[in-house]
Amino acid sequence: MSPEIAIDIGRDAILVMLLASAPVLATGLIVGLITGIFQAVTQINEQSLSFIPKLIAVVIVVSLLLPWMINQLVHYSTNLISGIPGSL
C-alpha cells in the first residue's frame, strides 16, 4: 500500500466521521446555547435544566438521522472493502 492510498483512506474516514457526527454536535451546541441564554436571563442555575433539553434534542436528532448516518458508514465501508484488491 502506498502512502497516498493510506492518506486517502484516513482522509475519507475523518470526513465520514465529521459528516455523521456534525448534526448531533450542532444540535447539542444550539440547544445548549439557547438554554444557557435562558438561564442567564432568568438567573436559574439548575444543572438539570441544561442537561435534559440537550439530551432530548440529541435523542430526537439521532432517531431521525440514524438511517442516513448508517447509510454513510455503510457506503464508506463498501468503498473501503471494494478497494482492497486494487491497493495491493
Secondary structure, 3 states (H helix, E strand, C coil): CCHHHHHHHHHHHHHHHHHHHHHHHHHHHHHHHHHHHHHHHHCCCCHHHHHHHHHHHHHHHHHHHHHHHHHHHHHHHHHHHHCHHHHC
